Amino acid sequence: MSNLVDKYKWILFDADETLFHFDAFAGLKLMFSRFNVEFSLDDFAAYQQVNKPLWVDYQNGLINAAHLQHTRFTH
């Protein structure tokens, strides 16, 4: 194990579906269920209409992460 520690300084996990699939609908449905909120496929479609353009703006440096995280749920 010490050889690995000496050899590698950083380990990067890229979890944007490059390495594994994440079911965003199921994740959001579970999260909302914990607050006793129904979350349907129609709700997910509406969320995606807001979320996807926000990610483009974030990647282009037009908004920061806090703005993205807050705004995508306010609509």
N, CA, C and O atoms as a Tripos MOL2 file, in Angstrom:
@<TRIPOS>MOLECULE
protein
  300   299    75     0     0
PROTEIN
NO_CHARGES

@<TRIPOS>ATOM
      1 N           0.8240   -1.2010    0.0000 N.3       1 MET1
      2 CA          0.0000    0.0000    0.0000 C.3       1 MET1
      3 C           0.8600    1.2530    0.0000 C.2       1 MET1
      4 O           0.5180    2.2330   -0.6610 O.2       1 MET1
      5 N           1.9620    1.2400    0.7240 N.am      2 SER2
      6 CA          2.7950    2.4420    0.7600 C.3       2 SER2
      7 C           3.3640    2.7660   -0.6190 C.2       2 SER2
      8 O           3.6210    3.9340   -0.9140 O.2       2 SER2
      9 N           3.5670    1.7550   -1.4710 N.am      3 ASN3
     10 CA          4.0340    2.0270   -2.8340 C.3       3 ASN3
     11 C           3.0160    2.8480   -3.6090 C.2       3 ASN3
     12 O           3.3850    3.7420   -4.3710 O.2       3 ASN3
     13 N           1.7250    2.5450   -3.4160 N.am      4 LEU4
     14 CA          0.6810    3.3060   -4.0860 C.3       4 LEU4
     15 C           0.6480    4.7450   -3.5950 C.2       4 LEU4
     16 O           0.4830    5.6710   -4.3900 O.2       4 LEU4
     17 N           0.8050    4.9350   -2.2970 N.am      5 VAL5
     18 CA          0.7890    6.2740   -1.7240 C.3       5 VAL5
     19 C           1.9680    7.0760   -2.2530 C.2       5 VAL5
     20 O           1.8310    8.2610   -2.5570 O.2       5 VAL5
     21 N           3.1130    6.4390   -2.3630 N.am      6 ASP6
     22 CA          4.2860    7.1340   -2.8790 C.3       6 ASP6
     23 C           4.1550    7.4320   -4.3690 C.2       6 ASP6
     24 O           4.6720    8.4440   -4.8420 O.2       6 ASP6
     25 N           3.4750    6.5720   -5.1070 N.am      7 LYS7
     26 CA          3.3820    6.7070   -6.5580 C.3       7 LYS7
     27 C           2.3340    7.7260   -6.9950 C.2       7 LYS7
     28 O           2.5560    8.4710   -7.9500 O.2       7 LYS7
     29 N           1.1900    7.7660   -6.2990 N.am      8 TYR8
     30 CA          0.0870    8.6180   -6.7130 C.3       8 TYR8
     31 C          -0.1870    9.6990   -5.6850 C.2       8 TYR8
     32 O          -0.3040    9.4260   -4.4900 O.2       8 TYR8
     33 N          -0.2870   10.9210   -6.1640 N.am      9 LYS9
     34 CA         -0.6010   12.0390   -5.2970 C.3       9 LYS9
     35 C          -2.1040   12.3130   -5.2590 C.2       9 LYS9
     36 O          -2.6350   12.7300   -4.2300 O.2       9 LYS9
     37 N          -2.7870   12.0800   -6.3760 N.am     10 TRP10
     38 CA         -4.2070   12.3730   -6.4970 C.3      10 TRP10
     39 C          -4.9350   11.2060   -7.1340 C.2      10 TRP10
     40 O          -4.3810   10.4920   -7.9700 O.2      10 TRP10
     41 N          -6.1810   11.0210   -6.7310 N.am     11 ILE11
     42 CA         -7.0850   10.0910   -7.3890 C.3      11 ILE11
     43 C          -8.3280   10.8990   -7.7520 C.2      11 ILE11
     44 O          -8.9380   11.5290   -6.8880 O.2      11 ILE11
     45 N          -8.6970   10.8800   -9.0210 N.am     12 LEU12
     46 CA         -9.8330   11.6550   -9.4940 C.3      12 LEU12
     47 C         -10.9700   10.7090   -9.8460 C.2      12 LEU12
     48 O         -10.7850    9.7590  -10.6070 O.2      12 LEU12
     49 N         -12.1500   10.9730   -9.2900 N.am     13 PHE13
     50 CA        -13.3440   10.2110   -9.6250 C.3      13 PHE13
     51 C         -14.2400   11.0900  -10.4900 C.2      13 PHE13
     52 O         -14.6900   12.1480  -10.0510 O.2      13 PHE13
     53 N         -14.4910   10.6590  -11.6930 N.am     14 ASP14
     54 CA        -15.3080   11.4010  -12.6380 C.3      14 ASP14
     55 C         -16.6750   10.7350  -12.6900 C.2      14 ASP14
     56 O         -16.8410    9.7030  -13.3410 O.2      14 ASP14
     57 N         -17.6620   11.3240  -12.0010 N.am     15 ALA15
     58 CA        -18.9560   10.6650  -11.8450 C.3      15 ALA15
     59 C         -20.0450   11.2990  -12.7080 C.2      15 ALA15
     60 O         -21.2030   11.3420  -12.2920 O.2      15 ALA15
     61 N         -19.7090   11.7810  -13.8740 N.am     16 ASP16
     62 CA        -20.7380   12.3750  -14.7380 C.3      16 ASP16
     63 C         -21.1320   11.4140  -15.8530 C.2      16 ASP16
     64 O         -21.2790   11.8040  -17.0120 O.2      16 ASP16
     65 N         -21.2970   10.1740  -15.4830 N.am     17 GLU17
     66 CA        -21.7030    9.0840  -16.3710 C.3      17 GLU17
     67 C         -20.6010    8.6720  -17.3400 C.2      17 GLU17
     68 O         -20.8650    7.9380  -18.2920 O.2      17 GLU17
     69 N         -19.3760    9.1320  -17.1160 N.am     18 THR18
     70 CA        -18.2420    8.6520  -17.8990 C.3      18 THR18
     71 C         -17.8390    7.2660  -17.4100 C.2      18 THR18
     72 O         -17.5320    6.3790  -18.2070 O.2      18 THR18
     73 N         -17.8430    7.0940  -16.1010 N.am     19 LEU19
     74 CA        -17.4270    5.8140  -15.5250 C.3      19 LEU19
     75 C         -18.5950    4.9040  -15.1730 C.2      19 LEU19
     76 O         -18.4760    3.6820  -15.2580 O.2      19 LEU19
     77 N         -19.7070    5.4810  -14.7840 N.am     20 PHE20
     78 CA        -20.8770    4.6710  -14.4370 C.3      20 PHE20
     79 C         -22.1490    5.4640  -14.6790 C.2      20 PHE20
     80 O         -22.1330    6.6940  -14.7190 O.2      20 PHE20
     81 N         -23.2440    4.7470  -14.8380 N.am     21 HIS21
     82 CA        -24.5380    5.3740  -15.0980 C.3      21 HIS21
     83 C         -25.2130    5.7640  -13.7890 C.2      21 HIS21
     84 O         -25.2520    4.9790  -12.8420 O.2      21 HIS21
     85 N         -25.7330    6.9620  -13.7460 N.am     22 PHE22
     86 CA        -26.5040    7.4330  -12.6010 C.3      22 PHE22
     87 C         -27.9020    7.7540  -13.0950 C.2      22 PHE22
     88 O         -28.0650    8.5470  -14.0220 O.2      22 PHE22
     89 N         -28.9010    7.1540  -12.4950 N.am     23 ASP23
     90 CA        -30.2910    7.3960  -12.8690 C.3      23 ASP23
     91 C         -30.7750    8.6430  -12.1300 C.2      23 ASP23
     92 O         -31.2080    8.5640  -10.9800 O.2      23 ASP23
     93 N         -30.6990    9.7900  -12.7980 N.am     24 ALA24
     94 CA        -31.0390   11.0650  -12.1690 C.3      24 ALA24
     95 C         -32.4970   11.1100  -11.7220 C.2      24 ALA24
     96 O         -32.8010   11.6360  -10.6510 O.2      24 ALA24
     97 N         -33.4040   10.5610  -12.5380 N.am     25 PHE25
     98 CA        -34.8160   10.5660  -12.1520 C.3      25 PHE25
     99 C         -35.0220    9.7890  -10.8580 C.2      25 PHE25
    100 O         -35.6820   10.2720   -9.9390 O.2      25 PHE25
    101 N         -34.4540    8.5810  -10.7860 N.am     26 ALA26
    102 CA        -34.6100    7.7630   -9.5740 C.3      26 ALA26
    103 C         -34.0070    8.4620   -8.3630 C.2      26 ALA26
    104 O         -34.5680    8.4090   -7.2690 O.2      26 ALA26
    105 N         -32.8710    9.1130   -8.5540 N.am     27 GLY27
    106 CA        -32.2320    9.8260   -7.4450 C.3      27 GLY27
    107 C         -33.0760   10.9760   -6.9330 C.2      27 GLY27
    108 O         -33.2340   11.1490   -5.7240 O.2      27 GLY27
    109 N         -33.6200   11.7640   -7.8510 N.am     28 LEU28
    110 CA        -34.4740   12.8820   -7.4430 C.3      28 LEU28
    111 C         -35.7800   12.3900   -6.8300 C.2      28 LEU28
    112 O         -36.2650   12.9590   -5.8520 O.2      28 LEU28
    113 N         -36.3420   11.3420   -7.4010 N.am     29 LYS29
    114 CA        -37.5890   10.7830   -6.8600 C.3      29 LYS29
    115 C         -37.3720   10.3200   -5.4120 C.2      29 LYS29
    116 O         -38.2090   10.5680   -4.5440 O.2      29 LYS29
    117 N         -36.2480    9.6510   -5.1630 N.am     30 LEU30
    118 CA        -35.9260    9.1990   -3.8050 C.3      30 LEU30
    119 C         -35.7450   10.3940   -2.8690 C.2      30 LEU30
    120 O         -36.2750   10.4060   -1.7570 O.2      30 LEU30
    121 N         -34.9950   11.3970   -3.3240 N.am     31 MET31
    122 CA        -34.7580   12.5690   -2.4860 C.3      31 MET31
    123 C         -36.0810   13.2380   -2.1030 C.2      31 MET31
    124 O         -36.3150   13.5360   -0.9320 O.2      31 MET31
    125 N         -36.9440   13.4730   -3.1000 N.am     32 PHE32
    126 CA        -38.2210   14.1260   -2.8120 C.3      32 PHE32
    127 C         -39.1290   13.2500   -1.9390 C.2      32 PHE32
    128 O         -39.8830   13.7690   -1.1150 O.2      32 PHE32
    129 N         -39.0590   11.9450   -2.1130 N.am     33 SER33
    130 CA        -39.8980   11.0530   -1.3010 C.3      33 SER33
    131 C         -39.5670   11.1740    0.1840 C.2      33 SER33
    132 O         -40.4350   10.9840    1.0350 O.2      33 SER33
    133 N         -38.3340   11.4850    0.4850 N.am     34 ARG34
    134 CA        -37.9210   11.6490    1.8850 C.3      34 ARG34
    135 C         -38.5370   12.8960    2.5140 C.2      34 ARG34
    136 O         -38.5340   13.0550    3.7350 O.2      34 ARG34
    137 N         -39.0640   13.7750    1.6680 N.am     35 PHE35
    138 CA        -39.7670   14.9630    2.1450 C.3      35 PHE35
    139 C         -41.2610   14.8670    1.8660 C.2      35 PHE35
    140 O         -41.9780   15.8670    1.8940 O.2      35 PHE35
    141 N         -41.7240   13.6320    1.5930 N.am     36 ASN36
    142 CA        -43.1330   13.3600    1.2850 C.3      36 ASN36
    143 C         -43.6450   14.1810    0.1010 C.2      36 ASN36
    144 O         -44.7750   14.6680    0.1150 O.2      36 ASN36
    145 N         -42.8020   14.3280   -0.9200 N.am     37 VAL37
    146 CA        -43.1680   15.0530   -2.1370 C.3      37 VAL37
    147 C         -43.1750   14.0660   -3.2920 C.2      37 VAL37
    148 O         -42.1970   13.3550   -3.5250 O.2      37 VAL37
    149 N         -44.2910   14.0330   -4.0120 N.am     38 GLU38
    150 CA        -44.3900   13.1960   -5.2160 C.3      38 GLU38
    151 C         -43.5300   13.8160   -6.3140 C.2      38 GLU38
    152 O         -43.5450   15.0330   -6.4950 O.2      38 GLU38
    153 N         -42.7910   13.0060   -7.0380 N.am     39 PHE39
    154 CA        -41.9500   13.4890   -8.1360 C.3      39 PHE39
    155 C         -42.1780   12.5760   -9.3260 C.2      39 PHE39
    156 O         -41.7950   11.4070   -9.3030 O.2      39 PHE39
    157 N         -42.8070   13.1130  -10.3710 N.am     40 SER40
    158 CA        -43.2170   12.3210  -11.5280 C.3      40 SER40
    159 C         -42.2500   12.5200  -12.6950 C.2      40 SER40
    160 O         -41.3400   13.3470  -12.6350 O.2      40 SER40
    161 N         -42.4670   11.7510  -13.7480 N.am     41 LEU41
    162 CA        -41.6850   11.9400  -14.9720 C.3      41 LEU41
    163 C         -41.9410   13.3160  -15.5750 C.2      41 LEU41
    164 O         -41.0320   13.9100  -16.1560 O.2      41 LEU41
    165 N         -43.1590   13.8330  -15.4480 N.am     42 ASP42
    166 CA        -43.4500   15.1950  -15.9170 C.3      42 ASP42
    167 C         -42.6510   16.2270  -15.1230 C.2      42 ASP42
    168 O         -42.1370   17.1940  -15.6870 O.2      42 ASP42
    169 N         -42.5520   16.0120  -13.8060 N.am     43 ASP43
    170 CA        -41.7480   16.9030  -12.9680 C.3      43 ASP43
    171 C         -40.2830   16.8490  -13.4000 C.2      43 ASP43
    172 O         -39.6050   17.8750  -13.4620 O.2      43 ASP43
    173 N         -39.8080   15.6490  -13.6960 N.am     44 PHE44
    174 CA        -38.4140   15.4750  -14.1100 C.3      44 PHE44
    175 C         -38.1590   16.1910  -15.4420 C.2      44 PHE44
    176 O         -37.1120   16.8150  -15.6180 O.2      44 PHE44
    177 N         -39.0940   16.1050  -16.3600 N.am     45 ALA45
    178 CA        -38.9540   16.7860  -17.6470 C.3      45 ALA45
    179 C         -38.8830   18.3020  -17.4480 C.2      45 ALA45
    180 O         -38.0720   18.9780  -18.0820 O.2      45 ALA45
    181 N         -39.7260   18.8250  -16.5750 N.am     46 ALA46
    182 CA        -39.7090   20.2630  -16.2870 C.3      46 ALA46
    183 C         -38.3830   20.6580  -15.6260 C.2      46 ALA46
    184 O         -37.8080   21.6980  -15.9470 O.2      46 ALA46
    185 N         -37.9100   19.8290  -14.7130 N.am     47 TYR47
    186 CA        -36.6220   20.0660  -14.0490 C.3      47 TYR47
    187 C         -35.4920   20.0860  -15.0790 C.2      47 TYR47
    188 O         -34.6170   20.9500  -15.0150 O.2      47 TYR47
    189 N         -35.5010   19.1600  -16.0120 N.am     48 GLN48
    190 CA        -34.4430   19.0820  -17.0170 C.3      48 GLN48
    191 C         -34.4500   20.3170  -17.9220 C.2      48 GLN48
    192 O         -33.3900   20.7700  -18.3540 O.2      48 GLN48
    193 N         -35.6340   20.8650  -18.2140 N.am     49 GLN49
    194 CA        -35.7130   22.0810  -19.0320 C.3      49 GLN49
    195 C         -35.0070   23.2550  -18.3600 C.2      49 GLN49
    196 O         -34.4760   24.1370  -19.0350 O.2      49 GLN49
    197 N         -35.0050   23.2620  -17.0400 N.am     50 VAL50
    198 CA        -34.3250   24.3210  -16.2910 C.3      50 VAL50
    199 C         -32.8660   23.9390  -16.0530 C.2      50 VAL50
    200 O         -31.9750   24.7730  -16.2160 O.2      50 VAL50
    201 N         -32.6150   22.7010  -15.6730 N.am     51 ASN51
    202 CA        -31.2930   22.2500  -15.2590 C.3      51 ASN51
    203 C         -30.2650   22.2360  -16.3900 C.2      51 ASN51
    204 O         -29.1470   22.7190  -16.2110 O.2      51 ASN51
    205 N         -30.6250   21.6930  -17.5400 N.am     52 LYS52
    206 CA        -29.6480   21.5450  -18.6230 C.3      52 LYS52
    207 C         -29.0570   22.8760  -19.0930 C.2      52 LYS52
    208 O         -27.8380   22.9750  -19.2300 O.2      52 LYS52
    209 N         -29.8830   23.9090  -19.3460 N.am     53 PRO53
    210 CA        -29.2860   25.1970  -19.7480 C.3      53 PRO53
    211 C         -28.4150   25.8190  -18.6440 C.2      53 PRO53
    212 O         -27.4300   26.4990  -18.9330 O.2      53 PRO53
    213 N         -28.7860   25.5820  -17.3870 N.am     54 LEU54
    214 CA        -27.9690   26.0940  -16.2890 C.3      54 LEU54
    215 C         -26.5790   25.4670  -16.3050 C.2      54 LEU54
    216 O         -25.5880   26.1500  -16.0480 O.2      54 LEU54
    217 N         -26.5000   24.1690  -16.6050 N.am     55 TRP55
    218 CA        -25.1990   23.5050  -16.6910 C.3      55 TRP55
    219 C         -24.3690   24.0790  -17.8280 C.2      55 TRP55
    220 O         -23.1530   24.2190  -17.6930 O.2      55 TRP55
    221 N         -24.9990   24.4120  -18.9350 N.am     56 VAL56
    222 CA        -24.2760   25.0410  -20.0490 C.3      56 VAL56
    223 C         -23.7210   26.3940  -19.6030 C.2      56 VAL56
    224 O         -22.5620   26.7140  -19.8670 O.2      56 VAL56
    225 N         -24.5560   27.1840  -18.9260 N.am     57 ASP57
    226 CA        -24.1020   28.4840  -18.4200 C.3      57 ASP57
    227 C         -22.9480   28.3160  -17.4290 C.2      57 ASP57
    228 O         -21.9860   29.0840  -17.4500 O.2      57 ASP57
    229 N         -23.0520   27.3060  -16.5610 N.am     58 TYR58
    230 CA        -21.9870   27.0490  -15.5910 C.3      58 TYR58
    231 C         -20.6850   26.6600  -16.2980 C.2      58 TYR58
    232 O         -19.6180   27.1750  -15.9640 O.2      58 TYR58
    233 N         -20.7730   25.7650  -17.2610 N.am     59 GLN59
    234 CA        -19.5820   25.3220  -17.9890 C.3      59 GLN59
    235 C         -18.9610   26.4540  -18.7900 C.2      59 GLN59
    236 O         -17.7520   26.4530  -19.0240 O.2      59 GLN59
    237 N         -19.7720   27.4250  -19.2170 N.am     60 ASN60
    238 CA        -19.2630   28.5850  -19.9590 C.3      60 ASN60
    239 C         -18.8110   29.7190  -19.0400 C.2      60 ASN60
    240 O         -18.3940   30.7780  -19.5100 O.2      60 ASN60
    241 N         -18.8970   29.4900  -17.7220 N.am     61 GLY61
    242 CA        -18.4350   30.4900  -16.7650 C.3      61 GLY61
    243 C         -19.3830   31.6550  -16.5610 C.2      61 GLY61
    244 O         -18.9910   32.6840  -16.0100 O.2      61 GLY61
    245 N         -20.6280   31.5100  -16.9990 N.am     62 LEU62
    246 CA        -21.5940   32.6000  -16.8660 C.3      62 LEU62
    247 C         -22.2620   32.6450  -15.4980 C.2      62 LEU62
    248 O         -22.7220   33.7030  -15.0680 O.2      62 LEU62
    249 N         -22.3190   31.5110  -14.8140 N.am     63 ILE63
    250 CA        -22.8800   31.4340  -13.4590 C.3      63 ILE63
    251 C         -21.9560   30.5830  -12.5990 C.2      63 ILE63
    252 O         -21.1390   29.8220  -13.1180 O.2      63 ILE63
    253 N         -22.0900   30.7160  -11.2780 N.am     64 ASN64
    254 CA        -21.2790   29.8830  -10.3830 C.3      64 ASN64
    255 C         -22.0920   28.6850   -9.8900 C.2      64 ASN64
    256 O         -23.2930   28.5950  -10.1470 O.2      64 ASN64
    257 N         -21.4380   27.7770   -9.1890 N.am     65 ALA65
    258 CA        -22.0740   26.5380   -8.7310 C.3      65 ALA65
    259 C         -23.2400   26.8220   -7.7840 C.2      65 ALA65
    260 O         -24.2670   26.1470   -7.8520 O.2      65 ALA65
    261 N         -23.0940   27.8000   -6.9150 N.am     66 ALA66
    262 CA        -24.1720   28.1190   -5.9710 C.3      66 ALA66
    263 C         -25.4200   28.5730   -6.7110 C.2      66 ALA66
    264 O         -26.5340   28.1910   -6.3510 O.2      66 ALA66
    265 N         -25.2370   29.3850   -7.7400 N.am     67 HIS67
    266 CA        -26.3840   29.8400   -8.5380 C.3      67 HIS67
    267 C         -27.0600   28.6540   -9.2170 C.2      67 HIS67
    268 O         -28.2860   28.5460   -9.2010 O.2      67 HIS67
    269 N         -26.2770   27.7760   -9.8050 N.am     68 LEU68
    270 CA        -26.8260   26.5840  -10.4610 C.3      68 LEU68
    271 C         -27.6250   25.7410   -9.4710 C.2      68 LEU68
    272 O         -28.7600   25.3550   -9.7490 O.2      68 LEU68
    273 N         -27.0260   25.4600   -8.3150 N.am     69 GLN69
    274 CA        -27.6580   24.5900   -7.3190 C.3      69 GLN69
    275 C         -28.9560   25.1810   -6.7920 C.2      69 GLN69
    276 O         -29.9140   24.4460   -6.5530 O.2      69 GLN69
    277 N         -29.0030   26.4690   -6.6100 N.am     70 HIS70
    278 CA        -30.2010   27.1080   -6.0650 C.3      70 HIS70
    279 C         -31.2880   27.2730   -7.1320 C.2      70 HIS70
    280 O         -32.4550   26.9590   -6.8980 O.2      70 HIS70
    281 N         -30.8910   27.7640   -8.2930 N.am     71 THR71
    282 CA        -31.8520   28.1180   -9.3320 C.3      71 THR71
    283 C         -32.5830   26.9170   -9.9060 C.2      71 THR71
    284 O         -33.7700   27.0160  -10.2180 O.2      71 THR71
    285 N         -31.9060   25.7900  -10.0540 N.am     72 ARG72
    286 CA        -32.5530   24.6440  -10.6980 C.3      72 ARG72
    287 C         -33.7140   24.0800   -9.8810 C.2      72 ARG72
    288 O         -34.5480   23.3580  -10.4280 O.2      72 ARG72
    289 N         -33.7870   24.3870   -8.6000 N.am     73 PHE73
    290 CA        -34.8950   23.8960   -7.7870 C.3      73 PHE73
    291 C         -35.9470   24.9550   -7.5020 C.2      73 PHE73
    292 O         -37.0460   24.6120   -7.0640 O.2      73 PHE73
    293 N         -35.6540   26.2170   -7.7310 N.am     74 THR74
    294 CA        -36.6410   27.2500   -7.4350 C.3      74 THR74
    295 C         -37.7630   27.2750   -8.4540 C.2      74 THR74
    296 O         -38.8890   27.6410   -8.1190 O.2      74 THR74
    297 N         -37.4800   26.8940   -9.6910 N.am     75 HIS75
    298 CA        -38.5220   26.8770  -10.7260 C.3      75 HIS75
    299 C         -39.4280   25.6850  -10.5430 C.2      75 HIS75
    300 O         -40.3670   25.4990  -11.3180 O.2      75 HIS75
@<TRIPOS>BOND
     1     1     2 1
     2     2     3 1
     3     3     4 2
     4     3     5 am
     5     5     6 1
     6     6     7 1
     7     7     8 2
     8     7     9 am
     9     9    10 1
    10    10    11 1
    11    11    12 2
    12    11    13 am
    13    13    14 1
    14    14    15 1
    15    15    16 2
    16    15    17 am
    17    17    18 1
    18    18    19 1
    19    19    20 2
    20    19    21 am
    21    21    22 1
    22    22    23 1
    23    23    24 2
    24    23    25 am
    25    25    26 1
    26    26    27 1
    27    27    28 2
    28    27    29 am
    29    29    30 1
    30    30    31 1
    31    31    32 2
    32    31    33 am
    33    33    34 1
    34    34    35 1
    35    35    36 2
    36    35    37 am
    37    37    38 1
    38    38    39 1
    39    39    40 2
    40    39    41 am
    41    41    42 1
    42    42    43 1
    43    43    44 2
    44    43    45 am
    45    45    46 1
    46    46    47 1
    47    47    48 2
    48    47    49 am
    49    49    50 1
    50    50    51 1
    51    51    52 2
    52    51    53 am
    53    53    54 1
    54    54    55 1
    55    55    56 2
    56    55    57 am
    57    57    58 1
    58    58    59 1
    59    59    60 2
    60    59    61 am
    61    61    62 1
    62    62    63 1
    63    63    64 2
    64    63    65 am
    65    65    66 1
    66    66    67 1
    67    67    68 2
    68    67    69 am
    69    69    70 1
    70    70    71 1
    71    71    72 2
    72    71    73 am
    73    73    74 1
    74    74    75 1
    75    75    76 2
    76    75    77 am
    77    77    78 1
    78    78    79 1
    79    79    80 2
    80    79    81 am
    81    81    82 1
    82    82    83 1
    83    83    84 2
    84    83    85 am
    85    85    86 1
    86    86    87 1
    87    87    88 2
    88    87    89 am
    89    89    90 1
    90    90    91 1
    91    91    92 2
    92    91    93 am
    93    93    94 1
    94    94    95 1
    95    95    96 2
    96    95    97 am
    97    97    98 1
    98    98    99 1
    99    99   100 2
   100    99   101 am
   101   101   102 1
   102   102   103 1
   103   103   104 2
   104   103   105 am
   105   105   106 1
   106   106   107 1
   107   107   108 2
   108   107   109 am
   109   109   110 1
   110   110   111 1
   111   111   112 2
   112   111   113 am
   113   113   114 1
   114   114   115 1
   115   115   116 2
   116   115   117 am
   117   117   118 1
   118   118   119 1
   119   119   120 2
   120   119   121 am
   121   121   122 1
   122   122   123 1
   123   123   124 2
   124   123   125 am
   125   125   126 1
   126   126   127 1
   127   127   128 2
   128   127   129 am
   129   129   130 1
   130   130   131 1
   131   131   132 2
   132   131   133 am
   133   133   134 1
   134   134   135 1
   135   135   136 2
   136   135   137 am
   137   137   138 1
   138   138   139 1
   139   139   140 2
   140   139   141 am
   141   141   142 1
   142   142   143 1
   143   143   144 2
   144   143   145 am
   145   145   146 1
   146   146   147 1
   147   147   148 2
   148   147   149 am
   149   149   150 1
   150   150   151 1
   151   151   152 2
   152   151   153 am
   153   153   154 1
   154   154   155 1
   155   155   156 2
   156   155   157 am
   157   157   158 1
   158   158   159 1
   159   159   160 2
   160   159   161 am
   161   161   162 1
   162   162   163 1
   163   163   164 2
   164   163   165 am
   165   165   166 1
   166   166   167 1
   167   167   168 2
   168   167   169 am
   169   169   170 1
   170   170   171 1
   171   171   172 2
   172   171   173 am
   173   173   174 1
   174   174   175 1
   175   175   176 2
   176   175   177 am
   177   177   178 1
   178   178   179 1
   179   179   180 2
   180   179   181 am
   181   181   182 1
   182   182   183 1
   183   183   184 2
   184   183   185 am
   185   185   186 1
   186   186   187 1
   187   187   188 2
   188   187   189 am
   189   189   190 1
   190   190   191 1
   191   191   192 2
   192   191   193 am
   193   193   194 1
   194   194   195 1
   195   195   196 2
   196   195   197 am
   197   197   198 1
   198   198   199 1
   199   199   200 2
   200   199   201 am
   201   201   202 1
   202   202   203 1
   203   203   204 2
   204   203   205 am
   205   205   206 1
   206   206   207 1
   207   207   208 2
   208   207   209 am
   209   209   210 1
   210   210   211 1
   211   211   212 2
   212   211   213 am
   213   213   214 1
   214   214   215 1
   215   215   216 2
   216   215   217 am
   217   217   218 1
   218   218   219 1
   219   219   220 2
   220   219   221 am
   221   221   222 1
   222   222   223 1
   223   223   224 2
   224   223   225 am
   225   225   226 1
   226   226   227 1
   227   227   228 2
   228   227   229 am
   229   229   230 1
   230   230   231 1
   231   231   232 2
   232   231   233 am
   233   233   234 1
   234   234   235 1
   235   235   236 2
   236   235   237 am
   237   237   238 1
   238   238   239 1
   239   239   240 2
   240   239   241 am
   241   241   242 1
   242   242   243 1
   243   243   244 2
   244   243   245 am
   245   245   246 1
   246   246   247 1
   247   247   248 2
   248   247   249 am
   249   249   250 1
   250   250   251 1
   251   251   252 2
   252   251   253 am
   253   253   254 1
   254   254   255 1
   255   255   256 2
   256   255   257 am
   257   257   258 1
   258   258   259 1
   259   259   260 2
   260   259   261 am
   261   261   262 1
   262   262   263 1
   263   263   264 2
   264   263   265 am
   265   265   266 1
   266   266   267 1
   267   267   268 2
   268   267   269 am
   269   269   270 1
   270   270   271 1
   271   271   272 2
   272   271   273 am
   273   273   274 1
   274   274   275 1
   275   275   276 2
   276   275   277 am
   277   277   278 1
   278   278   279 1
   279   279   280 2
   280   279   281 am
   281   281   282 1
   282   282   283 1
   283   283   284 2
   284   283   285 am
   285   285   286 1
   286   286   287 1
   287   287   288 2
   288   287   289 am
   289   289   290 1
   290   290   291 1
   291   291   292 2
   292   291   293 am
   293   293   294 1
   294   294   295 1
   295   295   296 2
   296   295   297 am
   297   297   298 1
   298   298   299 1
   299   299   300 2
@<TRIPOS>SUBSTRUCTURE
     1 MET1         2 RESIDUE 1 A MET
     2 SER2         6 RESIDUE 1 A SER
     3 ASN3        10 RESIDUE 1 A ASN
     4 LEU4        14 RESIDUE 1 A LEU
     5 VAL5        18 RESIDUE 1 A VAL
     6 ASP6        22 RESIDUE 1 A ASP
     7 LYS7        26 RESIDUE 1 A LYS
     8 TYR8        30 RESIDUE 1 A TYR
     9 LYS9        34 RESIDUE 1 A LYS
    10 TRP10       38 RESIDUE 1 A TRP
    11 ILE11       42 RESIDUE 1 A ILE
    12 LEU12       46 RESIDUE 1 A LEU
    13 PHE13       50 RESIDUE 1 A PHE
    14 ASP14       54 RESIDUE 1 A ASP
    15 ALA15       58 RESIDUE 1 A ALA
    16 ASP16       62 RESIDUE 1 A ASP
    17 GLU17       66 RESIDUE 1 A GLU
    18 THR18       70 RESIDUE 1 A THR
    19 LEU19       74 RESIDUE 1 A LEU
    20 PHE20       78 RESIDUE 1 A PHE
    21 HIS21       82 RESIDUE 1 A HIS
    22 PHE22       86 RESIDUE 1 A PHE
    23 ASP23       90 RESIDUE 1 A ASP
    24 ALA24       94 RESIDUE 1 A ALA
    25 PHE25       98 RESIDUE 1 A PHE
    26 ALA26      102 RESIDUE 1 A ALA
    27 GLY27      106 RESIDUE 1 A GLY
    28 LEU28      110 RESIDUE 1 A LEU
    29 LYS29      114 RESIDUE 1 A LYS
    30 LEU30      118 RESIDUE 1 A LEU
    31 MET31      122 RESIDUE 1 A MET
    32 PHE32      126 RESIDUE 1 A PHE
    33 SER33      130 RESIDUE 1 A SER
    34 ARG34      134 RESIDUE 1 A ARG
    35 PHE35      138 RESIDUE 1 A PHE
    36 ASN36      142 RESIDUE 1 A ASN
    37 VAL37      146 RESIDUE 1 A VAL
    38 GLU38      150 RESIDUE 1 A GLU
    39 PHE39      154 RESIDUE 1 A PHE
    40 SER40      158 RESIDUE 1 A SER
    41 LEU41      162 RESIDUE 1 A LEU
    42 ASP42      166 RESIDUE 1 A ASP
    43 ASP43      170 RESIDUE 1 A ASP
    44 PHE44      174 RESIDUE 1 A PHE
    45 ALA45      178 RESIDUE 1 A ALA
    46 ALA46      182 RESIDUE 1 A ALA
    47 TYR47      186 RESIDUE 1 A TYR
    48 GLN48      190 RESIDUE 1 A GLN
    49 GLN49      194 RESIDUE 1 A GLN
    50 VAL50      198 RESIDUE 1 A VAL
    51 ASN51      202 RESIDUE 1 A ASN
    52 LYS52      206 RESIDUE 1 A LYS
    53 PRO53      210 RESIDUE 1 A PRO
    54 LEU54      214 RESIDUE 1 A LEU
    55 TRP55      218 RESIDUE 1 A TRP
    56 VAL56      222 RESIDUE 1 A VAL
    57 ASP57      226 RESIDUE 1 A ASP
    58 TYR58      230 RESIDUE 1 A TYR
    59 GLN59      234 RESIDUE 1 A GLN
    60 ASN60      238 RESIDUE 1 A ASN
    61 GLY61      242 RESIDUE 1 A GLY
    62 LEU62      246 RESIDUE 1 A LEU
    63 ILE63      250 RESIDUE 1 A ILE
    64 ASN64      254 RESIDUE 1 A ASN
    65 ALA65      258 RESIDUE 1 A ALA
    66 ALA66      262 RESIDUE 1 A ALA
    67 HIS67      266 RESIDUE 1 A HIS
    68 LEU68      270 RESIDUE 1 A LEU
    69 GLN69      274 RESIDUE 1 A GLN
    70 HIS70      278 RESIDUE 1 A HIS
    71 THR71      282 RESIDUE 1 A THR
    72 ARG72      286 RESIDUE 1 A ARG
    73 PHE73      290 RESIDUE 1 A PHE
    74 THR74      294 RESIDUE 1 A THR
    75 HIS75      298 RESIDUE 1 A HIS
